[in-house]
């Protein structure tokens, strides 16, 4: 496992990147769903 400090920094940086991408993905999906509902319902 990661035992050196730089490994932990890399893992934390990667996790923050994944978290930002996930929030961006959720935002896009909800935005597209709102437009879809407005147009078709």
DSSP file (Angstrom, degrees, kcal/mol; ACC not computed):
  #  RESIDUE AA STRUCTURE BP1 BP2  ACC     N-H-->O    O-->H-N    N-H-->O    O-->H-N    TCO  KAPPA ALPHA  PHI   PSI    X-CA   Y-CA   Z-CA
    1    1 A X              0   0    0      0, 0.0     2,-0.5     0, 0.0     0, 0.0   0.000 360.0 360.0 360.0 174.1    0.0    0.0    0.0
    2    2 A X        +     0   0    0      1,-0.2     3,-0.0     5,-0.1     0, 0.0  -0.596 360.0 155.4 -74.3 118.9    1.0    3.7   -0.1
    3    3 A X        +     0   0    0     -2,-0.5     2,-0.2     5,-0.0    -1,-0.2   0.574  46.7  83.5-118.3 -18.6    3.3    4.4    2.8
    4    4 A X  S >> S-     0   0    0      1,-0.1     4,-1.5     4,-0.0     3,-0.5  -0.605  81.4-123.0 -88.2 150.6    5.2    7.4    1.5
    5    5 A X  H 3> S+     0   0    0      1,-0.2     4,-2.3    -2,-0.2     5,-0.2   0.870 111.0  56.2 -59.7 -37.8    3.8   10.9    1.9
    6    6 A X  H 3> S+     0   0    0      1,-0.2     4,-2.2     2,-0.2    -1,-0.2   0.836 103.7  54.9 -67.1 -29.2    4.0   11.7   -1.8
    7    7 A X  H <> S+     0   0    0     -3,-0.5     4,-2.4     2,-0.2    -1,-0.2   0.914 108.3  48.1 -66.3 -41.2    1.9    8.6   -2.5
    8    8 A X  H  X S+     0   0    0     -4,-1.5     4,-2.6     2,-0.2    -2,-0.2   0.891 110.2  52.0 -66.0 -38.3   -0.8    9.9   -0.1
    9    9 A X  H  X S+     0   0    0     -4,-2.3     4,-2.5     2,-0.2    -1,-0.2   0.915 110.4  48.9 -62.0 -41.8   -0.6   13.3   -1.9
   10   10 A X  H  X S+     0   0    0     -4,-2.2     4,-2.5     2,-0.2    -2,-0.2   0.915 112.4  47.4 -64.7 -42.8   -1.1   11.6   -5.2
   11   11 A X  H  X S+     0   0    0     -4,-2.4     4,-2.4     2,-0.2    -2,-0.2   0.908 112.9  48.7 -65.5 -41.1   -4.0    9.6   -4.0
   12   12 A X  H  X S+     0   0    0     -4,-2.6     4,-2.2     2,-0.2    -2,-0.2   0.908 112.2  48.6 -66.6 -40.5   -5.7   12.6   -2.4
   13   13 A X  H  X S+     0   0    0     -4,-2.5     4,-2.0     2,-0.2    -2,-0.2   0.917 112.4  48.7 -63.1 -43.9   -5.2   14.6   -5.6
   14   14 A X  H  X S+     0   0    0     -4,-2.5     4,-2.3     1,-0.2    -2,-0.2   0.892 110.5  51.2 -64.6 -39.4   -6.6   11.8   -7.7
   15   15 A X  H  X S+     0   0    0     -4,-2.4     4,-2.5     2,-0.2    -1,-0.2   0.900 109.2  49.9 -65.6 -40.4   -9.6   11.5   -5.4
   16   16 A X  H  X S+     0   0    0     -4,-2.2     4,-2.4     2,-0.2    -1,-0.2   0.883 110.7  50.8 -65.9 -36.8  -10.4   15.2   -5.6
   17   17 A X  H  X S+     0   0    0     -4,-2.0     4,-2.3     2,-0.2    -2,-0.2   0.923 111.8  46.5 -64.8 -43.9  -10.2   15.0   -9.4
   18   18 A X  H  X S+     0   0    0     -4,-2.3     4,-2.4     1,-0.2    -2,-0.2   0.891 111.7  52.0 -64.6 -39.1  -12.6   12.1   -9.5
   19   19 A X  H  X S+     0   0    0     -4,-2.5     4,-2.4     2,-0.2    -2,-0.2   0.908 110.1  47.9 -65.4 -41.9  -14.9   13.9   -7.0
   20   20 A X  H  X S+     0   0    0     -4,-2.4     4,-2.5     2,-0.2    -2,-0.2   0.919 112.8  48.7 -63.3 -43.5  -15.0   17.0   -9.2
   21   21 A X  H  X S+     0   0    0     -4,-2.3     4,-2.3     1,-0.2    -2,-0.2   0.886 111.1  50.9 -63.6 -37.9  -15.7   15.0  -12.3
   22   22 A X  H  X S+     0   0    0     -4,-2.4     4,-2.5     2,-0.2    -2,-0.2   0.916 110.7  47.4 -67.4 -42.8  -18.5   13.1  -10.5
   23   23 A X  H  X S+     0   0    0     -4,-2.4     4,-2.4     2,-0.2    -2,-0.2   0.908 112.5  50.4 -63.0 -41.3  -20.1   16.3   -9.3
   24   24 A X  H  X S+     0   0    0     -4,-2.5     4,-2.3     2,-0.2    -2,-0.2   0.898 110.9  49.6 -62.2 -41.1  -19.8   17.7  -12.9
   25   25 A X  H  X S+     0   0    0     -4,-2.3     4,-2.4     2,-0.2    -2,-0.2   0.917 111.2  47.9 -64.7 -44.6  -21.4   14.5  -14.3
   26   26 A X  H  X S+     0   0    0     -4,-2.5     4,-2.4     1,-0.2     5,-0.2   0.900 111.1  52.0 -63.3 -40.9  -24.3   14.7  -11.8
   27   27 A X  H  X S+     0   0    0     -4,-2.4     4,-2.3     1,-0.2    -2,-0.2   0.922 110.9  47.2 -61.8 -44.6  -24.9   18.3  -12.6
   28   28 A X  H  X S+     0   0    0     -4,-2.3     4,-2.7     2,-0.2     5,-0.2   0.909 111.6  50.4 -63.9 -42.0  -25.0   17.6  -16.4
   29   29 A X  H  X S+     0   0    0     -4,-2.4     4,-2.2     1,-0.2    -2,-0.2   0.921 112.8  45.5 -64.1 -43.7  -27.4   14.7  -15.9
   30   30 A X  H  X S+     0   0    0     -4,-2.4     4,-2.2     2,-0.2    -1,-0.2   0.890 113.2  51.0 -67.4 -37.8  -29.8   16.7  -13.8
   31   31 A X  H  X S+     0   0    0     -4,-2.3     4,-2.1    -5,-0.2    -2,-0.2   0.929 111.9  46.2 -63.6 -45.5  -29.6   19.7  -16.2
   32   32 A X  H  X S+     0   0    0     -4,-2.7     4,-2.5     1,-0.2    -1,-0.2   0.871 111.3  53.5 -64.7 -36.8  -30.4   17.4  -19.2
   33   33 A X  H  X S+     0   0    0     -4,-2.2     4,-2.5    -5,-0.2    -1,-0.2   0.891 107.7  50.4 -65.9 -38.8  -33.2   15.8  -17.2
   34   34 A X  H  X S+     0   0    0     -4,-2.2     4,-2.4     2,-0.2    -2,-0.2   0.925 112.9  45.6 -64.6 -44.5  -34.8   19.2  -16.5
   35   35 A X  H  X S+     0   0    0     -4,-2.1     4,-2.3     2,-0.2     5,-0.2   0.912 112.8  51.2 -64.4 -42.0  -34.6   20.2  -20.2
   36   36 A X  H  X S+     0   0    0     -4,-2.5     4,-2.5     1,-0.2     5,-0.2   0.920 112.0  46.4 -60.9 -44.9  -36.0   16.8  -21.2
   37   37 A X  H  X S+     0   0    0     -4,-2.5     4,-1.8     1,-0.2    -1,-0.2   0.896 112.5  50.5 -65.3 -40.5  -38.9   17.1  -18.7
   38   38 A X  H  < S+     0   0    0     -4,-2.4    -1,-0.2    -5,-0.2    -2,-0.2   0.891 116.6  40.1 -65.4 -39.2  -39.6   20.7  -19.9
   39   39 A X  H  < S+     0   0    0     -4,-2.3    -2,-0.2    -5,-0.2    -1,-0.2   0.908 126.0  30.9 -77.9 -41.9  -39.7   19.8  -23.5
   40   40 A X  H  <        0   0    0     -4,-2.5    -2,-0.2    -5,-0.2    -3,-0.2   0.530 360.0 360.0-101.8  -7.4  -41.5   16.4  -23.4
   41   41 A X     <        0   0    0     -4,-1.8    -1,-0.2    -5,-0.2    -3,-0.1   0.427 360.0 360.0-114.8 360.0  -43.9   16.8  -20.4
